[in-house]
Amino acid sequence: MISKLLAAIPPTAVQFTLVLALSFLVGLERESLKRDGRRTFGGVRTFPLLGLLGFGITLLAKGNIFATLTGFAVMASFMLVSYWFKLRNSMDTGITTEMSGLVVYVMGALVFHGNTWLACTLVVVNLFLLELRDSLEGLADRISTDEIVAATKFLLLTAVILPLVPNKGFTDFQINPYKTWLVVVAVSVVSYGSYILNRVAKGRGGVLLSAILGGAYSSTVTTVVLAKQAAVGSRPFTFTGSILAASGMMYLRVLILVLLFNRELGRMLAPSFVVLAALSLGLGTLMARHRTVEASRGEAADLERNPLDLRAALTFAALFLVVVVVTQLAVRTLGHRGIYSLAGLMGLTDITPFIMSMTQAAGAATPLKAAAASILIVTASNSVVRGVYAYMFAKRTTGKWCLWSLSALGLLGLVPLIWLGL
């Protein structure tokens, strides 16, 4: 019975009802401004009329776009007059309400054309922007110019440069510029995300939280910063545990990047890296909170370097290409043993380019097991190197504990090589 009744309702009636409901919501939100004593254009009666006007004009014109645009131009002129009258009474006024009226008109036309999803989305976004005015304006006050520039650089890396890069292999080494830049974008996104979280949580979670977020950004940078702080502090438990926790986040960061570009290689490394990450984070957290919870509050690892820098991106891309070529040359001349030796040496520097080169070579120029073993070796080597950094920059007690703990972590990271047959 109900299905027959619904089938008997004309489609136009359903569209009419949807336009009326959506436009009424916008009018209801604008009506609340009048209760606060603010002068505004329209309310629960005007906005439904605007939506129905857009729907009706498009319906009468049988979807003719010129008729709809003519109606839009007429409505825009009325909105302009309304805004002009508001400016005569007060210079401190906005045009948000008038623009919302135009959005409602467009929504009515979209519903007639069957673009229901877009029409509903327009109204929802419009309501959010209207209702969250104070929060959004407060957000604009809290965001620095540097962060806006960083977001612009992100758009430059992804939306402008990436589509222009050719997606094909060049030279005997099959260097693909598109995949190279895609690697740059992926690494930048992961690093920038953790950097933003670190800046937001600055001073709120103490050394430990800062180390965990910083480890996802750069475990080496975090280790050096915390070790330098430990040189002027007297809390070896806090700093050693925090540095160990940062190393745990390094394993998760590497695993995410590998899974993004080579799922089969990522699945091969996942059990080992998850265990190493859990062990590092667990022991590091217990150590950092041991007898020093109150003393560690309010301090943080200050990671000032923003990873979204165009020069840094170009440097990383160049380094990535060099590592790709060197890795393939090592395979051709020395075999798989050459990759393992190279992995041990790369642990002395930034390991990300080497790891990302392995995601490209695994399953093609390099067997999956050899690529997985190389990543295990380079992360283990880098753990020992970070321990040396901590020993150099921190006080002797903290430095010794960091050196021993990170060296032990590096040795544990080599244990999975047994299952890989090495």
C-alpha positions in Angstrom: 0.0 0.0 0.0 2.7 2.4 1.0 4.9 1.5 -2.1 1.9 2.2 -4.4 1.3 5.5 -2.7 4.9 6.5 -3.1 4.8 5.5 -6.7 1.8 7.7 -7.3 3.7 10.8 -6.1 5.0 12.8 -9.1 8.8 13.2 -9.2 8.4 16.9 -9.4 6.5 16.9 -6.0 9.5 15.1 -4.4 11.9 17.6 -5.9 9.6 20.5 -4.7 9.5 19.1 -1.2 13.3 18.7 -1.1 14.0 22.3 -2.2 11.5 23.6 0.4 13.1 21.6 3.2 16.7 22.5 2.3 16.0 26.2 1.8 13.9 26.3 5.0 16.9 25.0 7.0 19.1 27.9 5.7 16.3 30.4 6.5 15.9 29.0 10.0 19.7 29.5 10.6 19.5 33.1 9.4 16.4 33.8 11.5 18.4 33.2 14.6 20.4 36.3 13.9 17.2 38.4 14.2 16.7 37.1 17.7 20.1 38.4 18.6 19.1 41.9 17.4 21.2 41.8 14.2 19.9 43.2 11.0 19.9 40.6 8.2 18.4 39.9 4.9 15.7 37.2 4.8 14.7 34.4 7.1 12.4 31.4 7.2 10.1 32.8 4.6 12.5 34.5 2.2 15.0 31.7 1.8 12.4 29.0 0.9 11.0 31.5 -1.7 14.5 31.9 -3.2 15.0 28.1 -3.5 11.5 27.6 -5.0 12.2 30.5 -7.4 15.4 28.8 -8.7 13.5 25.5 -9.0 10.4 27.1 -10.7 12.4 29.1 -13.2 14.4 26.1 -14.3 11.2 24.0 -14.5 9.4 26.5 -16.6 12.4 26.9 -18.9 12.6 23.1 -19.2 16.2 23.2 -18.0 17.4 25.9 -20.3 20.6 27.2 -18.7 20.3 30.7 -20.0 16.9 31.2 -18.3 18.4 29.9 -15.1 21.4 32.2 -15.4 19.2 35.2 -16.1 17.2 34.5 -13.0 20.5 34.2 -11.1 21.6 37.6 -12.4 18.3 39.2 -11.3 18.6 37.6 -7.8 22.3 38.8 -7.6 21.2 42.4 -8.3 18.6 42.2 -5.5 21.3 40.9 -3.2 23.6 43.7 -4.2 20.9 46.3 -3.3 20.4 44.6 0.0 24.0 44.7 0.8 24.3 48.4 -0.2 21.5 49.3 2.2 23.3 47.4 5.0 26.5 49.3 4.3 24.6 52.6 4.6 23.7 51.7 8.2 26.9 50.1 9.3 30.4 49.6 7.8 30.9 46.5 10.0 28.8 44.2 8.0 29.2 41.1 5.8 27.7 39.7 2.6 27.4 36.2 3.9 23.6 36.2 4.1 23.2 37.5 0.5 25.7 34.9 -0.8 23.7 32.2 1.0 20.6 33.4 -0.8 22.3 32.8 -4.1 23.5 29.4 -3.0 19.8 28.5 -2.2 18.7 29.7 -5.6 21.4 27.5 -7.3 20.4 24.6 -5.1 16.8 24.8 -6.4 18.1 24.6 -10.0 20.4 21.7 -9.2 17.5 19.7 -7.7 15.5 20.1 -10.9 18.4 18.7 -12.9 18.6 15.7 -10.7 21.9 16.7 -8.9 20.5 15.9 -5.5 23.8 15.0 -3.9 25.5 18.3 -5.0 22.4 20.3 -3.9 22.4 18.8 -0.4 26.1 19.1 -0.1 25.9 22.8 -1.0 23.3 23.5 1.7 25.2 21.5 4.3 28.5 23.3 3.6 26.7 26.6 3.6 25.1 25.9 7.0 28.4 24.8 8.5 30.1 28.0 7.2 27.3 30.1 8.6 27.0 28.4 12.0 30.7 28.1 12.6 31.5 31.7 11.9 33.2 32.5 15.3 35.2 29.3 15.3 36.4 29.8 11.7 37.4 33.4 12.4 39.2 32.3 15.6 41.0 29.7 13.6 42.2 32.3 11.2 43.7 34.3 14.1 45.5 31.2 15.4 47.1 30.1 12.1 50.3 31.8 11.4 51.4 33.1 7.9 54.1 30.4 7.8 51.4 27.6 8.1 49.4 29.2 5.2 52.5 29.3 3.1 53.1 25.7 4.0 49.6 24.7 2.9 50.2 26.6 -0.4 53.4 24.6 -0.9 51.5 21.4 -0.4 49.1 22.4 -3.1 52.0 23.3 -5.3 53.6 19.9 -4.8 50.4 17.9 -5.3 47.9 19.8 -7.5 50.3 21.8 -9.7 53.5 19.9 -10.2 52.4 16.3 -9.9 50.0 16.3 -12.8 52.6 17.8 -15.1 55.3 15.2 -14.4 55.6 12.5 -17.2 54.5 9.0 -16.0 57.0 6.8 -17.9 60.4 5.3 -17.4 63.6 6.9 -18.7 67.2 5.6 -19.2 68.3 2.0 -18.5 67.5 2.5 -14.8 63.7 3.0 -15.7 63.6 6.3 -13.7 59.9 7.4 -13.6 59.6 11.2 -12.8 55.9 10.8 -11.8 56.7 8.0 -9.3 59.6 10.0 -8.0 57.5 13.0 -7.3 54.7 10.9 -5.9 57.2 9.5 -3.4 58.2 13.1 -2.5 54.5 14.0 -2.0 53.8 10.9 0.2 56.8 11.5 2.4 55.9 15.2 2.7 52.3 14.4 3.7 53.3 11.9 6.4 56.0 14.3 7.8 53.8 17.4 7.6 50.9 15.7 9.3 53.0 14.7 12.3 54.6 18.1 12.3 51.2 19.9 12.5 50.1 17.5 15.3 53.3 18.3 17.1 52.8 22.1 16.8 49.2 21.8 18.0 50.1 19.7 21.0 53.2 21.7 21.9 53.5 22.1 25.6 50.4 20.0 26.4 51.7 16.5 26.6 55.2 17.0 27.8 58.4 15.4 26.4 56.8 11.9 25.8 53.9 13.1 23.5 56.2 15.4 21.7 58.7 12.6 21.1 55.9 10.3 19.8 54.6 12.9 17.3 58.2 13.9 16.4 59.1 10.3 15.7 56.5 10.2 13.0 58.0 13.3 11.6 61.7 12.4 11.9 63.1 10.1 14.6 66.6 11.4 14.0 65.7 15.0 14.4 63.7 14.2 17.5 66.5 12.2 19.0 69.0 15.1 18.5 66.6 17.7 19.9 65.7 15.6 23.0 69.4 14.7 23.6 70.3 18.4 23.6 67.5 19.0 26.1 68.8 16.1 28.2 72.2 17.8 28.3 70.8 20.6 30.4 68.3 18.5 32.3 68.4 15.8 35.0 65.8 13.3 34.0 67.4 10.3 32.3 64.3 8.2 32.5 62.1 10.7 30.8 64.5 11.5 27.9 65.7 7.9 27.3 62.1 6.6 27.3 60.9 9.4 25.0 63.8 8.8 22.5 63.0 5.1 22.5 59.3 5.8 21.9 60.3 8.1 19.0 62.1 5.2 17.5 59.0 3.1 17.7 57.1 5.7 15.7 59.9 5.5 13.1 58.9 1.8 12.4 55.3 2.7 12.0 56.1 5.6 9.7 58.3 3.4 7.5 55.6 0.7 7.4 53.0 3.2 6.2 55.2 4.5 3.5 56.1 1.0 2.3 52.5 -0.1 2.2 51.5 2.9 0.2 53.9 2.0 -2.6 54.4 -1.8 -2.4 51.7 -3.7 -0.5 53.4 -7.1 -0.9 56.7 -5.7 0.6 54.7 -4.0 3.3 52.9 -7.2 4.3 56.2 -9.0 4.5 57.7 -6.3 6.9 54.5 -5.7 8.9 54.8 -8.4 11.6 58.4 -7.4 12.4 57.8 -3.7 12.3 54.6 -3.8 14.4 56.4 -5.9 17.1 59.4 -3.5 17.1 57.1 -0.5 17.3 55.0 -1.9 20.1 58.1 -2.9 22.0 59.7 0.5 21.6 56.6 2.5 22.4 55.7 0.3 25.4 59.1 0.3 27.0 59.7 3.9 26.2 56.4 5.0 27.7 57.0 3.0 30.9 60.5 4.4 31.2 59.5 8.0 30.5 56.7 7.9 33.1 58.8 6.2 35.8 59.1 8.6 38.7 59.1 11.6 36.5 55.6 12.4 35.5 55.3 15.7 37.2 58.8 16.9 36.3 58.3 16.2 32.6 55.1 18.2 32.1 55.2 21.3 29.9 58.4 20.5 28.0 58.5 19.4 24.4 60.8 18.7 21.6 60.7 21.9 19.5 60.8 20.8 15.9 61.1 24.2 14.1 61.9 22.9 10.6 58.8 22.7 8.5 59.0 19.6 6.2 56.9 21.3 3.5 59.7 23.2 1.9 60.2 23.3 -1.9 63.9 23.2 -1.7 63.8 20.3 0.7 61.4 18.5 -1.6 63.7 19.0 -4.6 66.7 17.8 -2.5 64.8 14.7 -1.4 63.8 14.0 -5.1 67.4 14.3 -6.2 68.7 12.1 -3.4 66.0 9.6 -4.1 67.1 9.3 -7.7 70.7 9.0 -6.8 69.9 6.2 -4.3 67.8 4.4 -7.0 70.7 4.5 -9.4 73.3 3.5 -6.8 71.0 0.6 -5.6 70.6 -0.8 -9.1 74.3 -0.5 -9.8 75.0 -2.4 -6.5 72.7 -5.1 -7.6 74.3 -5.4 -11.1 77.9 -5.4 -9.9 77.8 -7.0 -6.4 74.5 -8.9 -6.3 72.2 -8.9 -3.4 75.1 -8.7 -0.9 75.9 -5.3 -2.4 72.4 -4.1 -1.4 72.9 -5.3 2.2 76.2 -3.4 2.5 74.7 -0.3 1.0 71.8 -0.6 3.5 74.2 -0.7 6.4 76.0 2.5 5.1 72.7 4.3 4.3 71.8 4.0 8.0 74.3 6.8 8.6 72.2 9.2 6.7 68.5 9.8 6.0 67.1 6.3 5.4 63.8 7.4 3.7 65.2 7.7 0.2 66.8 4.2 0.4 63.6 2.7 1.8 61.5 4.3 -0.9 63.9 3.1 -3.6 63.4 -0.4 -2.3 59.6 -0.1 -2.7 60.2 0.7 -6.4 62.8 -2.0 -7.0 61.1 -4.8 -4.9 59.6 -7.5 -7.1 61.4 -6.1 -10.2 65.1 -5.4 -10.1 65.3 -6.8 -6.6 63.6 -9.9 -5.1 61.0 -9.1 -2.4 63.0 -10.9 0.3 66.2 -9.0 -0.5 64.3 -5.7 -0.4 62.7 -6.6 2.9 66.1 -7.6 4.3 67.7 -4.3 3.1 65.0 -2.3 4.9 65.5 -4.3 8.1 69.2 -3.7 7.9 69.0 0.1 7.2 66.5 0.7 10.0 68.6 -1.4 12.4 71.7 0.6 11.4 69.9 3.9 11.8 68.8 2.9 15.3 72.4 2.4 16.3 73.4 5.7 14.7 70.7 7.5 16.7 72.0 5.9 19.8 75.4 7.4 19.0 73.9 10.8 18.4 72.1 10.6 21.8 75.4 9.6 23.5 77.2 12.6 21.9 74.6 15.3 22.7 73.1 14.2 26.0 74.5 13.9 29.5 76.5 10.7 30.1 73.8 8.8 32.0 71.1 9.6 29.5 73.5 9.1 26.6 74.6 5.6 27.8 71.1 4.4 28.3 70.0 5.7 24.9 73.1 4.1 23.2 72.4 0.7 24.9 68.7 0.7 24.3 68.8 1.8 20.7 71.6 -0.6 19.9 69.6 -3.4 21.5 66.6 -2.3 19.4 68.8 -2.4 16.3 69.9 -5.9 17.1 66.3 -7.0 17.6 65.5 -5.5 14.2 68.0 -7.9 12.6 66.3 -11.0 14.1 63.7 -11.2 11.3 66.5 -11.8 8.9 66.5 -15.4 10.1 63.0 -16.0 8.7 64.0 -14.4 5.4 66.7 -17.0 5.1 69.7 -14.7 5.5 
